[in-house]
């Protein structure tokens, strides 16, 4: 007896027969379970990959790859010389831009709020952060503009959610003011400056769009009475190696300077996305596991239904190991065809979604207007291997039960 015959027998046992139609239906349902499980795993993991890639892209675009600040919170008075000296020892740095970060009060005609303001150099910042591509209304510019009274005013760029909250549009006025402390009350109150909105940006991330605005460094220095900057932002060739370059910068510059990369600033979110992928895969994998239990029950029913035939095959010289291979072959067919059908359907859906974006998301709730997917070859291979391994493993018990039958007792079975 050869392997080809054993698989022919396995294929015949899987087919619908008049006497064992119910058993064949159970096998078909098992295959459908594997198909659905494989489909769900590919779609779910591709969706997690897509969201992770989209969120990561937006984080990298909003933040510099790494930044240098003074560990004591002091201002940096000569940012250009500091950045250029660092670029001499780290050839992977492609651009830098100084910045100031400060909390201020902001007022429009109808609303008062507290926000975080970034002072940036618009010429160098566009090479470090991807803010120009995020401008939804207006322009990426911090040049002064004339207001309705013909007065030249400094400008700000405002997040889209913050603009809605303040009820302002491009060209309208905002007042920025420093928060009042004990010294301000003695000296006559906080400082205030009027700005015009030159642009409204939308990154898709609520904490940025709802709490940030940008203005030019000289204007913010004038408002808060500062001569230097808070820190320096850097862009490197490979953002995924940002922690290496940040550590190198910290060692080279030494105390009191400290480097912080985009991964460390978003550490909690990155960890959550990694855990999410594992949890989603584990939960969806239960579908395949349930299908594997169905395979066990269907094969046990086949063993009971084909007891006489198994006895005849044993009497004709088919060995115990050959009988085992017959039933392992049945489980393999179920897993192979189920995983192939489910895998192809899942890949087809993901490819169509990648190209057409026909599944949309509410842009005001999520970070993107469509359901993002990203198929990774390794995920597909692992799903295919694990799915088929579970199906084959599920055949061991019924296959052993069938191979252990004595030919005479099996033939006499009623």
ABEGO torsion letter per residue (X at the ends): XBAAAAAAAAAAAABBBAAAAAAAAAAAAAAAAAAAAAAAAAAAAAAAAAAAAAAAAAAAAABBABBBBBAAGBBBABAAAAAAAAAAABAABABBBBBBBBBBBBBBAABBBBBBBBBBBAAAAAAABAAAAABABEBBBABBBBBAAGBBBBBBBBBAAAAAAAGBBBGBBBBBBBBBBAAAAAAGEBBBBBBBBABBBBAGBAAAAAABBBBBAAAAAAAAGBABBABBBBBBABAAAAAAAAAAAAAAAEOABBBBBAAAAAAAAAAAAAAAAAAAAAAAAAAAAAAAAAAAAAAAAAAAAAAAAAAAAAAAGBBAAAAAAAAAAAAAAAAAAAAAAAAAAAAAAAAAAAAAGABBBBAAABABABBBBBBBAAAAAAAAAAAAAAAAAAAAAAAAAAAABBAAAAAABX
